[in-house]
Amino acid sequence: MTTAPDLAPNVSRQPEPNHPRLARRGAPVAVRGLAVSLLIGLVGFNGWWFARERHPVPTLETAQHALGQGHFAEAERLLRERLRTRPRDATAMVALARARAGLNDLLGCARILRRVPDWSGQRPEALYRAGQSFFQVDHAREAEACWLELIHEDPLHPVMPELYTDACSELLKLYAVEDRWQDAFPVIWSAYDRTSGVDQLGWLVSRMRPELERVSHLEARTHLIRYLAADPDDIEARRALAKAELALGHRPEAEAQFLECRKRDPEQVRVWRDFLTMLLEQGDQERLVDLLDHPPRSADLEPETWFFRGMMAEKQGEWAQAKARFQKAIELHPFTPKYYFRLAAVENRLGEHASAAIHRKRTQQMNDARAQLASAYNDFLASQAPEATPKRPVRATAARRLGSICETLGWARAAQAWNRLAVEL
């Protein structure tokens, strides 16, 4: 007996609503929708870009005419529109900086000038002007960066001699206020090497002047407070302010500045060194030892580090260790009289009297040379007077004497320059 076929649908074979086959059928719809959306978006973007670019780009002549008429806001609008399509246009950047300066925004002016491309022939002057603008609004750190970049040798972009000299002079003004002659001397010699004749002599005299004349601490303090108000992260200005406060007898203020420097940059070895000097002068041995035990990573390259370590060893009666540390300080900087003086004192403790006598003599030689420096310098200045001046010192003799003093003090480059000048005279 045959059974009739089951015509009922096989429910078990029907795919479930969430079956992967149905999902695959819906996928192309979603992809097509996304593609259509992207296409519409691209068409809209291109339409917007086309409409935007149809506007004529302002010419430099139009913008510069507005500048010349004193319409600084209008000039800025035109120049920004031009830079939108030509972002590397150095001439437009310089003109925009002038517009910002005309609107009394010197900080904005300086930051625009710093963006002038490296390949542009206007870059050196832009850096110089940027430094000037930064300096006028007391951003000393950024001004220094501009001028240092300017005097950095680049054979492909030579700097005009006058511009180079002006940048060096501006740096010296800043270093004089911040008492940073360690940084000033390389700048002086760089300018010296690029000049000749009277100009070169001027730079040589500039090398000697800070050894005899310094900016007053009160005047420096006034400038430094302004620098920090404009740029609180300027560590060099803060360190210089701490030293000025200390010299004026404001010890709590000096300590507060040193601590703030340490907080902002604990690896600044100059801050650490100057703070140690203050604690040593105060006789605060406990804090001195604690600070000495937590040096910056580069402290071992600083001769004062070994001097302070020698002082601590000397106070503890560890004579051999103190001697080794003072010798290390002398190795790093062999022309500091106090290092020889302390070494001689320790050698006497160790019974090494002959060696101590040699080091005492070396100390005396350097101290004597330092004492004679002012008179030798004044004699040279007097030798520059007209020949008819009575009792005018001989220039060559005066220069040779300065060379001898510089050699004793370890200023090899200055000694060489003065001796060469003596031969030329």
C-alpha positions in Angstrom: 0.0 0.0 0.0 1.5 3.3 -1.1 1.2 6.3 1.1 0.4 9.8 -0.3 3.3 12.2 -0.4 3.5 14.7 2.4 2.9 18.1 0.8 3.3 20.1 4.0 6.3 22.4 4.0 9.4 21.2 5.7 9.6 23.6 8.5 12.9 22.3 9.7 14.5 23.4 6.4 13.3 27.0 6.5 16.2 29.4 7.5 15.7 31.2 10.7 15.4 35.0 10.7 19.0 35.5 11.9 20.4 32.9 9.7 23.8 33.8 8.0 22.2 33.4 4.6 19.8 36.2 5.2 22.5 38.3 6.6 24.5 37.9 3.5 21.6 38.9 1.4 21.3 42.2 3.4 25.0 43.0 3.3 25.1 44.4 -0.2 22.3 46.8 0.6 24.2 48.2 3.5 27.4 48.5 1.5 25.6 50.2 -1.4 24.1 52.7 1.1 27.5 53.5 2.6 29.0 54.0 -0.9 26.2 56.3 -1.9 26.7 58.4 1.2 30.4 58.6 0.7 29.9 59.6 -3.0 27.4 62.3 -2.0 29.9 63.6 0.6 32.8 63.7 -1.8 30.7 65.5 -4.4 29.7 68.0 -1.8 33.2 68.5 -0.6 34.5 69.0 -4.1 31.8 71.5 -4.8 32.7 73.4 -1.7 36.4 73.4 -2.5 35.6 74.5 -6.1 33.5 77.4 -4.9 36.2 78.3 -2.3 39.0 78.3 -4.8 37.1 80.4 -7.3 37.7 83.5 -5.1 40.7 85.4 -6.4 43.8 85.2 -4.1 44.8 88.6 -2.8 48.1 89.9 -4.3 51.0 90.9 -2.1 50.9 94.4 -3.7 47.3 94.9 -2.4 48.2 93.7 1.1 51.4 95.8 1.2 49.5 98.9 0.1 47.1 98.3 3.0 50.1 98.1 5.3 51.6 101.3 4.0 48.3 103.1 4.6 48.2 101.8 8.2 45.2 99.6 7.6 46.7 96.7 9.6 43.5 94.7 10.2 42.6 94.8 6.5 46.2 93.9 5.6 46.1 90.9 8.0 42.8 89.7 6.4 44.3 89.8 2.9 47.5 88.1 4.0 45.8 85.3 5.9 43.7 84.7 2.8 46.8 84.5 0.7 48.6 82.2 3.1 45.6 79.9 3.2 46.5 78.8 -0.4 50.2 79.6 -0.2 51.2 78.6 3.4 55.0 78.7 2.6 55.0 82.2 1.1 57.8 83.8 3.2 57.2 87.4 2.0 53.5 87.1 3.0 54.6 85.8 6.4 56.9 88.7 7.0 54.2 91.2 5.9 51.7 89.4 8.2 54.1 89.8 11.1 54.3 93.5 10.3 50.5 93.7 10.4 50.4 92.0 13.8 53.1 94.4 15.1 51.1 97.3 13.8 48.2 96.0 15.9 50.5 96.0 19.0 50.7 92.2 19.0 54.5 91.8 19.3 54.2 88.2 20.6 52.1 87.2 17.6 54.5 89.1 15.3 57.4 87.1 16.7 55.8 83.8 16.4 54.8 84.4 12.8 58.4 85.4 12.0 59.7 82.2 13.5 57.7 80.2 11.0 59.4 81.8 8.0 60.8 78.7 6.1 64.4 77.7 6.5 65.1 77.8 2.8 64.0 81.4 2.5 66.6 84.1 2.2 64.4 86.2 4.5 64.9 83.7 7.3 68.0 85.3 9.0 66.4 88.7 9.3 63.1 87.2 10.3 64.9 85.4 13.2 66.6 88.6 14.3 63.3 90.6 14.2 61.5 87.7 16.0 64.1 87.9 18.8 63.7 91.6 19.1 59.9 91.3 19.3 60.1 88.5 21.9 62.6 90.6 23.9 60.4 93.7 23.9 57.6 91.7 25.5 60.1 90.1 28.0 60.1 86.6 26.5 63.9 86.4 27.0 64.1 82.6 26.6 62.5 82.7 23.1 64.5 85.7 22.1 67.7 83.9 23.0 66.6 80.8 20.9 66.0 83.0 17.9 69.4 84.8 18.1 71.3 81.6 18.7 69.7 80.0 15.7 70.6 83.0 13.6 74.3 82.9 14.5 74.5 79.1 14.0 76.7 78.5 11.0 74.8 77.3 7.9 76.9 77.4 4.7 73.8 77.3 2.6 72.2 80.3 4.2 75.0 82.8 5.1 74.1 85.7 7.3 74.9 89.3 6.6 77.8 90.4 8.8 75.9 93.3 10.2 72.9 91.1 11.1 75.3 88.6 12.7 77.0 91.2 14.8 73.7 92.7 15.9 72.4 89.3 17.0 75.6 88.7 19.1 75.3 92.1 20.7 71.6 91.4 21.7 72.7 88.1 23.2 75.4 89.8 25.3 72.8 92.2 26.7 70.6 89.3 27.8 73.6 87.4 29.2 74.8 90.5 31.1 71.4 90.8 32.9 71.3 87.1 33.7 75.0 87.0 34.6 75.6 84.1 32.2 79.1 84.9 31.0 79.8 81.2 30.6 77.4 81.3 27.7 78.5 84.8 26.5 82.2 84.0 25.9 81.5 81.6 23.0 79.3 84.2 21.3 82.0 86.8 21.7 84.7 84.6 20.1 82.3 83.7 17.3 81.8 87.4 16.5 85.5 88.1 17.0 86.4 85.4 14.3 84.0 87.0 11.8 85.4 90.5 12.1 88.7 92.3 11.7 90.4 95.6 12.6 88.6 97.9 14.9 85.5 95.7 15.1 87.6 92.8 16.2 89.3 94.9 18.9 85.9 95.9 20.1 84.9 92.2 20.6 88.3 91.6 22.4 87.5 94.4 24.8 84.0 93.0 25.3 85.6 89.8 26.5 87.5 91.6 29.2 84.7 94.0 30.3 82.6 91.5 32.2 85.6 90.6 34.4 85.6 94.2 35.6 82.1 95.5 35.2 78.8 93.8 35.9 75.1 94.9 35.8 74.0 95.9 39.3 72.0 93.3 41.1 69.2 95.8 41.7 68.9 96.6 38.0 69.1 92.9 37.0 66.4 92.0 39.5 64.0 94.5 37.8 64.5 92.9 34.4 64.4 89.4 35.7 61.1 89.8 37.5 59.6 91.0 34.2 61.1 88.0 32.3 59.5 85.6 34.8 56.1 87.3 34.7 56.1 86.8 30.9 57.5 83.3 30.9 57.4 81.4 34.3 59.2 78.4 32.7 62.4 80.4 32.0 64.7 78.5 34.3 67.8 80.7 33.5 65.9 83.9 34.4 64.7 82.3 37.6 68.2 81.1 38.6 69.6 84.6 37.8 66.8 86.2 40.0 67.7 83.8 42.8 71.4 84.9 42.6 70.4 88.6 42.5 68.1 88.2 45.5 70.9 86.5 47.4 73.4 89.3 46.5 70.9 91.8 47.8 70.6 90.0 51.1 67.1 88.6 50.4 67.8 85.0 51.4 64.2 83.7 51.8 63.3 85.0 48.3 66.5 83.5 46.9 65.8 80.2 48.4 62.2 80.2 47.1 63.5 80.8 43.6 66.1 78.1 43.8 63.4 75.6 45.1 61.1 76.6 42.3 63.9 76.0 39.8 64.5 72.6 41.3 60.9 71.7 41.1 60.5 72.7 37.5 63.8 71.2 36.3 65.6 69.0 38.9 68.3 68.1 36.3 69.5 71.7 35.9 73.1 71.4 37.2 73.7 75.2 37.3 70.7 75.6 39.7 71.9 72.8 41.8 75.4 74.3 42.0 74.3 77.8 42.8 71.9 76.4 45.5 74.8 74.5 47.0 76.9 77.7 47.1 74.1 79.5 49.0 73.8 76.7 51.6 77.6 76.7 52.0 77.6 80.4 52.6 74.8 80.1 55.1 76.6 77.2 57.0 73.6 75.0 56.5 75.6 71.8 56.5 72.7 69.4 56.9 70.8 70.6 53.9 74.0 71.0 52.0 74.9 67.3 52.5 71.3 66.3 51.6 71.4 68.3 48.3 74.9 67.0 47.6 73.6 63.5 47.9 70.9 64.1 45.3 72.8 65.5 42.3 71.6 65.9 38.7 72.9 63.2 36.3 75.5 65.6 34.8 76.9 66.8 38.1 80.1 64.8 37.8 81.2 67.0 34.9 80.8 70.1 37.0 84.1 71.1 38.8 82.1 72.7 41.6 80.6 69.3 42.4 84.0 67.9 43.3 84.9 71.1 45.2 81.8 70.7 47.4 82.5 67.0 47.9 86.0 67.9 48.9 84.7 70.4 51.4 82.5 67.9 53.0 85.3 65.3 53.2 87.5 68.0 54.7 84.9 68.8 57.4 84.7 65.1 58.3 88.5 64.8 58.5 88.8 62.5 55.6 92.0 64.2 54.2 92.9 61.7 51.5 89.4 61.7 50.1 89.3 65.5 50.2 92.6 65.7 48.4 91.4 63.4 45.6 88.2 65.4 45.2 90.0 68.8 45.0 92.4 67.3 42.5 89.4 66.2 40.4 88.0 69.7 40.5 91.3 71.1 39.3 91.4 68.5 36.6 88.1 69.8 35.3 88.9 73.4 35.7 92.6 74.1 36.4 92.3 77.9 36.8 90.2 78.4 39.9 92.3 79.7 42.8 90.0 78.3 45.6 90.6 74.8 44.4 94.4 75.1 44.8 93.9 76.9 48.1 91.8 74.1 49.6 94.1 71.4 48.2 97.1 73.0 49.8 95.3 73.1 53.1 94.6 69.4 52.9 98.1 68.6 51.8 99.4 70.4 54.9 97.2 68.1 57.0 98.7 65.1 55.2 102.2 66.3 55.8 102.8 67.0 52.1 104.3 70.4 52.7 106.3 70.7 49.5 103.3 70.0 47.3 101.2 72.4 49.5 103.7 75.2 48.9 103.5 74.7 45.1 99.7 74.9 45.2 99.7 78.0 47.5 102.1 79.7 45.1 99.8 78.9 42.2 96.9 80.4 44.1 98.8 83.5 44.8 99.8 83.8 41.1 96.2 83.8 40.0 95.1 86.1 42.7 97.9 88.6 41.8 97.0 88.4 38.1 93.3 89.1 38.9 94.4 92.1 41.0 96.5 93.5 38.2 93.8 93.0 35.5 91.9 96.3 36.1 95.1 98.5 35.9 96.3 96.6 32.8 92.9 97.0 31.1 92.8 100.8 31.9 96.4 101.2 30.6 95.4 99.7 27.3 92.3 101.9 27.1 94.6 104.9 27.8 97.0 103.8 25.1 94.2 104.3 22.6 94.3 108.1 23.2 95.8 110.4 20.6 99.6 110.1 20.3 100.1 113.7 21.6 98.6 112.7 24.9 101.2 113.0 27.7 102.3 109.7 29.4 100.3 107.7 27.0 101.1 104.0 27.5 102.6 102.1 24.6 99.8 100.1 23.0 101.9 97.0 22.2 103.3 96.9 25.7 99.8 97.3 27.2 98.4 94.5 25.0 101.3 92.2 25.9 100.7 92.8 29.6 97.0 91.9 29.2 98.0 88.8 27.3 100.3 87.7 30.1 97.6 88.2 32.7 95.1 86.3 30.7 97.5 83.4 30.3 98.0 83.2 34.0 94.3 83.2 34.6 93.7 80.4 32.1 92.0 82.5 29.4 93.9 81.0 26.6 91.9 82.4 23.7 92.1 86.0 25.2 95.8 85.6 25.8 96.4 84.5 22.2 94.3 87.5 20.9 96.1 90.1 23.0 99.6 88.7 22.1 98.7 88.7 18.4 97.5 92.3 18.7 100.8 93.2 20.4 102.7 91.9 17.4 100.4 93.7 14.9 100.8 97.0 16.8 
